[in-house]
Amino acid sequence: MKYIRITVGSLLVILGLILTIIPGSSFILLAGLVLVSVDYTPARKLLVAIQKSMSLGARKIDKLLLRRKYR
């Protein structure tokens, strides 16, 4: 089961990286990192860093949209 999880997770990470470069969804990258992070600590640290940056980006977009709405 571990090898299947790592293989599928690695494929999703690669596909997610390709779709991040080409316009697409980066959630596939997150799904792959979740699968791989179960077994590898560096992947878990990368997942936490990506989650923090996505959260920060979402907060910035929210502030921008709220300012635009009230102008």
N, CA, C and O atoms as a printed pandas DataFrame, in Angstrom:
     atom_number atom_name residue_name chain_id  residue_number  x_coord  y_coord  z_coord
0              1         N          MET        A               1    0.818   -1.192    0.000
1              2        CA          MET        A               1    0.000    0.000    0.000
2              3         C          MET        A               1    0.867    1.263    0.000
3              4         O          MET        A               1    0.518    2.271   -0.615
4              5         N          LYS        A               2    2.002    1.187    0.702
5              6        CA          LYS        A               2    2.896    2.335    0.773
6              7         C          LYS        A               2    3.429    2.699   -0.610
7              8         O          LYS        A               2    3.488    3.878   -0.958
8              9         N          TYR        A               3    3.813    1.707   -1.394
9             10        CA          TYR        A               3    4.374    1.969   -2.722
10            11         C          TYR        A               3    3.319    2.529   -3.675
11            12         O          TYR        A               3    3.627    3.374   -4.515
12            13         N          ILE        A               4    2.103    2.071   -3.550
13            14        CA          ILE        A               4    1.018    2.603   -4.383
14            15         C          ILE        A               4    0.767    4.063   -4.028
15            16         O          ILE        A               4    0.600    4.900   -4.915
16            17         N          ARG        A               5    0.740    4.373   -2.724
17            18        CA          ARG        A               5    0.505    5.744   -2.270
18            19         C          ARG        A               5    1.622    6.664   -2.753
19            20         O          ARG        A               5    1.354    7.780   -3.197
20            21         N          ILE        A               6    2.867    6.207   -2.672
21            22        CA          ILE        A               6    3.995    7.028   -3.112
22            23         C          ILE        A               6    3.970    7.216   -4.623
23            24         O          ILE        A               6    4.233    8.313   -5.117
24            25         N          THR        A               7    3.656    6.155   -5.358
25            26        CA          THR        A               7    3.614    6.242   -6.816
26            27         C          THR        A               7    2.514    7.186   -7.284
27            28         O          THR        A               7    2.752    8.064   -8.114
28            29         N          VAL        A               8    1.320    7.005   -6.752
29            30        CA          VAL        A               8    0.197    7.872   -7.148
30            31         C          VAL        A               8    0.475    9.310   -6.708
31            32         O          VAL        A               8    0.215   10.248   -7.461
32            33         N          GLY        A               9    0.999    9.488   -5.499
33            34        CA          GLY        A               9    1.327   10.827   -5.020
34            35         C          GLY        A               9    2.382   11.506   -5.878
35            36         O          GLY        A               9    2.271   12.695   -6.178
36            37         N          SER        A              10    3.397   10.762   -6.270
37            38        CA          SER        A              10    4.443   11.333   -7.126
38            39         C          SER        A              10    3.894   11.734   -8.488
39            40         O          SER        A              10    4.233   12.795   -9.013
40            41         N          LEU        A              11    3.055   10.892   -9.051
41            42        CA          LEU        A              11    2.440   11.225  -10.344
42            43         C          LEU        A              11    1.566   12.476  -10.236
43            44         O          LEU        A              11    1.566   13.319  -11.133
44            45         N          LEU        A              12    0.822   12.591   -9.131
45            46        CA          LEU        A              12   -0.016   13.779   -8.943
46            47         C          LEU        A              12    0.834   15.031   -8.742
47            48         O          LEU        A              12    0.468   16.109   -9.210
48            49         N          VAL        A              13    1.957   14.899   -8.054
49            50        CA          VAL        A              13    2.845   16.050   -7.875
50            51         C          VAL        A              13    3.402   16.495   -9.220
51            52         O          VAL        A              13    3.422   17.690   -9.516
52            53         N          ILE        A              14    3.853   15.553  -10.032
53            54        CA          ILE        A              14    4.385   15.896  -11.352
54            55         C          ILE        A              14    3.305   16.533  -12.221
55            56         O          ILE        A              14    3.548   17.550  -12.871
56            57         N          LEU        A              15    2.115   15.940  -12.234
57            58        CA          LEU        A              15    1.007   16.505  -13.008
58            59         C          LEU        A              15    0.626   17.880  -12.478
59            60         O          LEU        A              15    0.330   18.788  -13.256
60            61         N          GLY        A              16    0.632   18.037  -11.156
61            62        CA          GLY        A              16    0.319   19.334  -10.557
62            63         C          GLY        A              16    1.332   20.403  -10.920
63            64         O          GLY        A              16    0.967   21.557  -11.143
64            65         N          LEU        A              17    2.609   20.028  -10.980
65            66        CA          LEU        A              17    3.641   20.989  -11.396
66            67         C          LEU        A              17    3.454   21.404  -12.847
67            68         O          LEU        A              17    3.617   22.573  -13.196
68            69         N          ILE        A              18    3.113   20.440  -13.683
69            70        CA          ILE        A              18    2.871   20.758  -15.099
70            71         C          ILE        A              18    1.662   21.670  -15.231
71            72         O          ILE        A              18    1.692   22.634  -15.996
72            73         N          LEU        A              19    0.593   21.372  -14.487
73            74        CA          LEU        A              19   -0.608   22.190  -14.576
74            75         C          LEU        A              19   -0.464   23.540  -13.887
75            76         O          LEU        A              19   -1.266   24.442  -14.126
76            77         N          THR        A              20    0.540   23.689  -13.041
77            78        CA          THR        A              20    0.807   25.000  -12.457
78            79         C          THR        A              20    1.497   25.895  -13.479
79            80         O          THR        A              20    1.236   27.097  -13.539
80            81         N          ILE        A              21    2.370   25.309  -14.274
81            82        CA          ILE        A              21    3.054   26.072  -15.320
82            83         C          ILE        A              21    2.078   26.411  -16.444
83            84         O          ILE        A              21    1.970   27.562  -16.867
84            85         N          ILE        A              22    1.376   25.393  -16.914
85            86        CA          ILE        A              22    0.316   25.597  -17.897
86            87         C          ILE        A              22   -0.921   25.985  -17.089
87            88         O          ILE        A              22   -1.102   25.462  -15.989
88            89         N          PRO        A              23   -1.769   26.866  -17.578
89            90        CA          PRO        A              23   -2.952   27.236  -16.784
90            91         C          PRO        A              23   -3.773   25.996  -16.407
91            92         O          PRO        A              23   -4.287   25.278  -17.265
92            93         N          GLY        A              24   -3.874   25.779  -15.126
93            94        CA          GLY        A              24   -4.612   24.633  -14.617
94            95         C          GLY        A              24   -4.751   24.730  -13.120
95            96         O          GLY        A              24   -4.464   25.770  -12.528
96            97         N          SER        A              25   -5.180   23.672  -12.517
97            98        CA          SER        A              25   -5.436   23.660  -11.089
98            99         C          SER        A              25   -4.206   23.201  -10.309
99           100         O          SER        A              25   -3.573   22.205  -10.659
100          101         N          SER        A              26   -3.882   23.926   -9.265
101          102        CA          SER        A              26   -2.765   23.524   -8.415
102          103         C          SER        A              26   -3.220   22.615   -7.278
103          104         O          SER        A              26   -2.401   22.185   -6.466
104          105         N          PHE        A              27   -4.513   22.319   -7.211
105          106        CA          PHE        A              27   -5.013   21.423   -6.171
106          107         C          PHE        A              27   -4.547   19.990   -6.394
107          108         O          PHE        A              27   -4.489   19.202   -5.450
108          109         N          ILE        A              28   -4.222   19.655   -7.614
109          110        CA          ILE        A              28   -3.674   18.324   -7.900
110          111         C          ILE        A              28   -2.305   18.194   -7.247
111          112         O          ILE        A              28   -1.952   17.132   -6.735
112          113         N          LEU        A              29   -1.543   19.270   -7.266
113          114        CA          LEU        A              29   -0.246   19.289   -6.593
114          115         C          LEU        A              29   -0.422   19.070   -5.095
115          116         O          LEU        A              29    0.329   18.311   -4.483
116          117         N          LEU        A              30   -1.403   19.728   -4.512
117          118        CA          LEU        A              30   -1.653   19.555   -3.083
118          119         C          LEU        A              30   -2.071   18.124   -2.757
119          120         O          LEU        A              30   -1.633   17.563   -1.753
120          121         N          ALA        A              31   -2.912   17.536   -3.595
121          122        CA          ALA        A              31   -3.346   16.158   -3.362
122          123         C          ALA        A              31   -2.152   15.206   -3.412
123          124         O          ALA        A              31   -2.045   14.296   -2.589
124          125         N          GLY        A              32   -1.266   15.413   -4.364
125          126        CA          GLY        A              32   -0.070   14.578   -4.456
126          127         C          GLY        A              32    0.838   14.748   -3.257
127          128         O          GLY        A              32    1.396   13.773   -2.754
128          129         N          LEU        A              33    0.992   15.992   -2.790
129          130        CA          LEU        A              33    1.831   16.221   -1.618
130          131         C          LEU        A              33    1.227   15.605   -0.362
131          132         O          LEU        A              33    1.955   15.130    0.510
132          133         N          VAL        A              34   -0.089   15.613   -0.267
133          134        CA          VAL        A              34   -0.746   14.980    0.886
134          135         C          VAL        A              34   -0.440   13.489    0.898
135          136         O          VAL        A              34   -0.131   12.927    1.949
136          137         N          LEU        A              35   -0.522   12.853   -0.253
137          138        CA          LEU        A              35   -0.240   11.418   -0.316
138          139         C          LEU        A              35    1.217   11.104    0.001
139          140         O          LEU        A              35    1.506   10.151    0.726
140          141         N          VAL        A              36    2.126   11.895   -0.533
141          142        CA          VAL        A              36    3.544   11.635   -0.328
142          143         C          VAL        A              36    3.980   12.022    1.092
143          144         O          VAL        A              36    4.883   11.403    1.655
144          145         N          SER        A              37    3.340   13.041    1.666
145          146        CA          SER        A              37    3.754   13.529    2.983
146          147         C          SER        A              37    3.466   12.540    4.108
147          148         O          SER        A              37    3.993   12.689    5.210
148          149         N          VAL        A              38    2.647   11.545    3.846
149          150        CA          VAL        A              38    2.404   10.520    4.863
150          151         C          VAL        A              38    3.693    9.764    5.170
151          152         O          VAL        A              38    3.920    9.359    6.310
152          153         N          ASP        A              39    4.527    9.576    4.169
153          154        CA          ASP        A              39    5.734    8.770    4.329
154          155         C          ASP        A              39    7.030    9.572    4.383
155          156         O          ASP        A              39    8.032    9.067    4.890
156          157         N          TYR        A              40    7.045   10.808    3.874
157          158        CA          TYR        A              40    8.277   11.586    3.803
158          159         C          TYR        A              40    8.111   12.934    4.496
159          160         O          TYR        A              40    7.217   13.712    4.163
160          161         N          THR        A              41    8.978   13.194    5.457
161          162        CA          THR        A              41    8.920   14.442    6.220
162          163         C          THR        A              41    9.199   15.681    5.362
163          164         O          THR        A              41    8.525   16.693    5.553
164          165         N          PRO        A              42   10.158   15.655    4.427
165          166        CA          PRO        A              42   10.375   16.853    3.600
166          167         C          PRO        A              42    9.131   17.239    2.787
167          168         O          PRO        A              42    8.871   18.422    2.567
168          169         N          ALA        A              43    8.384   16.256    2.353
169          170        CA          ALA        A              43    7.160   16.556    1.612
170          171         C          ALA        A              43    6.131   17.208    2.537
171          172         O          ALA        A              43    5.367   18.072    2.109
172          173         N          ARG        A              44    6.115   16.796    3.793
173          174        CA          ARG        A              44    5.193   17.393    4.760
174          175         C          ARG        A              44    5.551   18.856    5.000
175          176         O          ARG        A              44    4.668   19.708    5.096
176          177         N          LYS        A              45    6.846   19.147    5.098
177          178        CA          LYS        A              45    7.279   20.528    5.302
178          179         C          LYS        A              45    6.938   21.383    4.085
179          180         O          LYS        A              45    6.519   22.532    4.229
180          181         N          LEU        A              46    7.114   20.833    2.899
181          182        CA          LEU        A              46    6.753   21.551    1.676
182          183         C          LEU        A              46    5.248   21.784    1.610
183          184         O          LEU        A              46    4.805   22.853    1.191
184          185         N          LEU        A              47    4.466   20.802    2.017
185          186        CA          LEU        A              47    3.010   20.937    2.027
186          187         C          LEU        A              47    2.578   22.058    2.964
187          188         O          LEU        A              47    1.701   22.850    2.616
188          189         N          VAL        A              48    3.179   22.135    4.140
189          190        CA          VAL        A              48    2.845   23.201    5.091
190          191         C          VAL        A              48    3.211   24.564    4.509
191          192         O          VAL        A              48    2.448   25.520    4.650
192          193         N          ALA        A              49    4.357   24.663    3.863
193          194        CA          ALA        A              49    4.781   25.932    3.266
194          195         C          ALA        A              49    3.832   26.360    2.153
195          196         O          ALA        A              49    3.493   27.539    2.049
196          197         N          ILE        A              50    3.404   25.421    1.326
197          198        CA          ILE        A              50    2.475   25.740    0.238
198          199         C          ILE        A              50    1.115   26.140    0.794
199          200         O          ILE        A              50    0.481   27.059    0.275
200          201         N          GLN        A              51    0.660   25.457    1.846
201          202        CA          GLN        A              51   -0.616   25.807    2.455
202          203         C          GLN        A              51   -0.567   27.222    3.041
203          204         O          GLN        A              51   -1.534   27.973    2.921
204          205         N          LYS        A              52    0.547   27.586    3.670
205          206        CA          LYS        A              52    0.677   28.934    4.223
206          207         C          LYS        A              52    0.667   29.985    3.121
207          208         O          LYS        A              52    0.025   31.027    3.259
208          209         N          SER        A              53    1.377   29.716    2.029
209          210        CA          SER        A              53    1.422   30.704    0.947
210          211         C          SER        A              53    0.071   30.828    0.254
211          212         O          SER        A              53   -0.313   31.922   -0.157
212          213         N          MET        A              54   -0.655   29.721    0.120
213          214        CA          MET        A              54   -1.988   29.798   -0.481
214          215         C          MET        A              54   -2.959   30.549    0.429
215          216         O          MET        A              54   -3.822   31.283   -0.052
216          217         N          SER        A              55   -2.821   30.367    1.726
217          218        CA          SER        A              55   -3.664   31.080    2.680
218          219         C          SER        A              55   -3.384   32.573    2.636
219          220         O          SER        A              55   -4.311   33.383    2.659
220          221         N          LEU        A              56   -2.110   32.940    2.573
221          222        CA          LEU        A              56   -1.732   34.341    2.473
222          223         C          LEU        A              56   -2.266   34.957    1.177
223          224         O          LEU        A              56   -2.775   36.078    1.183
224          225         N          GLY        A              57   -2.151   34.231    0.083
225          226        CA          GLY        A              57   -2.665   34.718   -1.196
226          227         C          GLY        A              57   -4.178   34.897   -1.169
227          228         O          GLY        A              57   -4.701   35.858   -1.733
228          229         N          ALA        A              58   -4.881   33.979   -0.517
229          230        CA          ALA        A              58   -6.338   34.089   -0.418
230          231         C          ALA        A              58   -6.732   35.309    0.412
231          232         O          ALA        A              58   -7.698   35.997    0.083
232          233         N          ARG        A              59   -5.984   35.582    1.495
233          234        CA          ARG        A              59   -6.277   36.765    2.306
234          235         C          ARG        A              59   -6.054   38.050    1.509
235          236         O          ARG        A              59   -6.834   38.995    1.625
236          237         N          LYS        A              60   -5.000   38.087    0.706
237          238        CA          LYS        A              60   -4.722   39.282   -0.103
238          239         C          LYS        A              60   -5.820   39.502   -1.138
239          240         O          LYS        A              60   -6.248   40.634   -1.364
240          241         N          ILE        A              61   -6.268   38.429   -1.760
241          242        CA          ILE        A              61   -7.349   38.559   -2.748
242          243         C          ILE        A              61   -8.640   39.011   -2.076
243          244         O          ILE        A              61   -9.374   39.828   -2.633
244          245         N          ASP        A              62   -8.923   38.488   -0.883
245          246        CA          ASP        A              62  -10.112   38.919   -0.157
246          247         C          ASP        A              62  -10.072   40.405    0.158
247          248         O          ASP        A              62  -11.069   41.103   -0.027
248          249         N          LYS        A              63   -8.933   40.897    0.633
249          250        CA          LYS        A              63   -8.797   42.317    0.936
250          251         C          LYS        A              63   -8.979   43.154   -0.324
251          252         O          LYS        A              63   -9.651   44.185   -0.297
252          253         N          LEU        A              64   -8.387   42.717   -1.414
253          254        CA          LEU        A              64   -8.503   43.446   -2.673
254          255         C          LEU        A              64   -9.951   43.515   -3.135
255          256         O          LEU        A              64  -10.424   44.573   -3.552
256          257         N          LEU        A              65  -10.650   42.399   -3.061
257          258        CA          LEU        A              65  -12.050   42.378   -3.497
258          259         C          LEU        A              65  -12.938   43.206   -2.578
259          260         O          LEU        A              65  -13.865   43.862   -3.052
260          261         N          LEU        A              66  -12.677   43.191   -1.278
261          262        CA          LEU        A              66  -13.479   43.998   -0.368
262          263         C          LEU        A              66  -13.254   45.498   -0.608
263          264         O          LEU        A              66  -14.202   46.282   -0.575
264          265         N          ARG        A              67  -11.999   45.892   -0.848
265          266        CA          ARG        A              67  -11.741   47.305   -1.143
266          267         C          ARG        A              67  -12.413   47.729   -2.432
267          268         O          ARG        A              67  -12.943   48.836   -2.522
268          269         N          ARG        A              68  -12.399   46.867   -3.424
269          270        CA          ARG        A              68  -13.015   47.180   -4.715
270          271         C          ARG        A              68  -14.532   47.282   -4.589
271          272         O          ARG        A              68  -15.167   48.089   -5.269
272          273         N          LYS        A              69  -15.103   46.465   -3.723
273          274        CA          LYS        A              69  -16.555   46.447   -3.550
274          275         C          LYS        A              69  -17.063   47.738   -2.931
275          276         O          LYS        A              69  -18.131   48.222   -3.307
276          277         N          TYR        A              70  -16.320   48.303   -1.990
277          278        CA          TYR        A              70  -16.787   49.486   -1.284
278          279         C          TYR        A              70  -16.329   50.800   -1.902
279          280         O          TYR        A              70  -16.545   51.858   -1.311
280          281         N          ARG        A              71  -15.717   50.762   -3.051
281          282        CA          ARG        A              71  -15.314   52.004   -3.718
282          283         C          ARG        A              71  -16.354   52.486   -4.660
283          284         O          ARG        A              71  -16.173   53.519   -5.304
